[in-house]
């Protein structure tokens, strides 16, 4: 195999552009089909597959699926092959061999495993092309988030996951022994990203967060990847919704342009994020209840079933897969949420519903020191326990707000997966600590 | 303040291009200097500062440092101002006020705090321009890593931090109660990134790792950000060194182009990564010992002091801030490291020293199933405890290897900081759990 690293890197991906030339490519033997004399060998590369034709008499002795091989031959156009090209194999070198057949036939179009088996076999099941495309889509989402924010002047930060207090409160927090002291795993980077606003004005982080929730649902993970941002000098929390809309537009464009193979393989219908409709919390509840003929049980809560109805309303009536729901009730939002001055029962906040499920929570934060102290006291909290956090309010903070997006949940909704675990490489839940 | 979000975002950053025009900008009052009649107000924006001149009679009633303000006026060229422009202030609106003066004068050029105070005051100390530039440099490093790998066809992954077994072994691992089961915090994404090589061929992750080391040094953190990659179809581990060199070249280019203000403020001398010299482990030890006249205490170990001497040798004799040291002793490398077939006392591995300190560890891994089992057994390990990891070796793995870079340590070396804690937003160490 000739040339520099990047020449080798590009070999398989760029193969389509080199028809009529001799090439040498490396990859895993994804599938072998003996057609009587001729054998079709599908070579799996990092982002694509290449059909290789091994003519009669070609030595395939010892070659099995999941061998790592190097293949040389003439690359030619072939309309019936995936990607429109195939390799007429002339020479094959085995670089490594499996020790045993795979526990699952990864070359099938769909694996069709039950969830437990899929997750237990994930280290090898990802060799299935559809499976791996899910996490390529996930990559596109993270890239789009970063690239959008970078263009808007946000700075990337890395904040600690071992913390001395939880940002979200409550009991769903993992405890840790930290050299004999009690510590916790961060439920969100909330305090830290707010601290950074005074210095960098706009910051973001993509990192794991940890929630010790003791219930098992199709939409929760005990560890997930949170895409967080926080920005200063808001006019209002609608600015945050504008940023999120820009991100979603960028994501769909990136998927259509650079991840078209994955999108096609998963048969995804990319949602339109050109203009996302907005309804107030109470308004959305009322409209969905009226249209679908049910009674609102709790005017201050939004159950998953109600989110589904509101999502259905957004699709059927407003023609959108996305819906911003604004002005969540104050008692359902954390102590740092800014109340709506015109009706303090509600907050200057929003969720983004995507196909009937919450994928983002955001809102404006309290920036005034005394206002923050007062709200903490009214909730029976002890401000002295939050000294380093309140340091920034005392020092002066611009009007600011932020949001957090669950990357796995967004991926699952986009890919039409019915359980968020399908969209997490190695999910952590009540019963799952490995692989 | 008129216009769309992006118009508002760009206001201060783009100010330099709008001289001769009326502008409205927002920012924090970084400094106020009363020159007798005229007052210079330094406005701090997300990436830059703007000098604003408030003439006699301008109402600055109630304006203090760390007020969030909106300023309107004529932007004009002024050679003596930072960036060559200044704002002739005409109107000022206070958006928010601090509740108390800052505990530290952030508008000074250098804070000159001792380490403990610096870290305790970090939430506000970062408003100092030099302090915040350190983490802008850090952002550039992470961006360069991602952009380099993205161009080379690597896929970004997110792997769990709560794990059932440590990848690096030993006792320096944090323990966790996971719903009544024993769990750990990941010391590295090693097993997971290897698992992904069979599916994606090339993967990377930038994420926190956790080391419960009980000693306190200027080069260790108990939680740090690891930039990890793993790639399949290596010719040899020298391919990994080529990838790292490409990353460092990209990083220096990005810093020079897009982070020039931060580089200048920190007075950084960017190292040359055009061609990084390489020495074998035993060779490097011998050459440094000979040149600096000391005896080698342990032929199989590399103490921090010896790393410094080797780094000095690299600078004085080879003219490089960087040095790849290859072929580390087998007994100092983990069980998955591939031994050198020509001398199994050593491994096909490397470290990167940067100005005399290790900032990267990498190498080729064992890909053969039986070879991996044999090495585990020879070390007294129990392969049955690593079932999901060994699943990939059994299923077939290409020759592969990878590396891990400590982001904070790399930042600290680049910025000439004598303690890695200076290059971590919120360090975790034996005595520090907050802020």
Interface residues (C-beta under 8 A of the other chain):
Chain A: X1 X4 X5 X6 X8 X9 X10 X13 X26 X27 X28 X45 X46 X47 X66 X67 X68 X95 X96 X97 X98 X99 X100 X102 X103 X120 X121 X122 X123 X124 X126 X127 X131 X132 X135 X136 X138 X139 X142 X143 X146 X150 X152 X153 X154 X155 X156 X157 X158 X159 X160 X161 X162 X163 X164 X165 X174 X175 X176 X177 X178 X179 X181 X183 X185 X192 X195 X196 X198 X199 X200 X201 X202 X207 X208 X210 X212 X214 X222 X223 X225 X232 X233 X235 X239 X242 X243 X246 X367 X368 X369 X370 X388 X389 X391 X392 X393 X394 X395 X396 X397 X398 X399 X407 X424 X425 X426 X427 X428 X430 X433 X434 X435
Chain B: X1 X4 X5 X6 X8 X9 X10 X13 X26 X27 X28 X45 X46 X47 X66 X67 X68 X95 X96 X97 X98 X99 X100 X102 X103 X120 X121 X122 X123 X124 X126 X127 X131 X132 X135 X136 X138 X139 X142 X143 X146 X150 X152 X153 X154 X155 X156 X157 X158 X159 X160 X161 X162 X163 X164 X165 X174 X175 X176 X177 X178 X179 X181 X183 X185 X192 X195 X196 X198 X199 X200 X201 X202 X207 X208 X210 X212 X214 X222 X223 X225 X232 X233 X235 X239 X242 X243 X246 X367 X368 X369 X370 X388 X389 X391 X392 X393 X394 X395 X396 X397 X398 X399 X407 X424 X425 X426 X427 X428 X430 X433 X434 X435
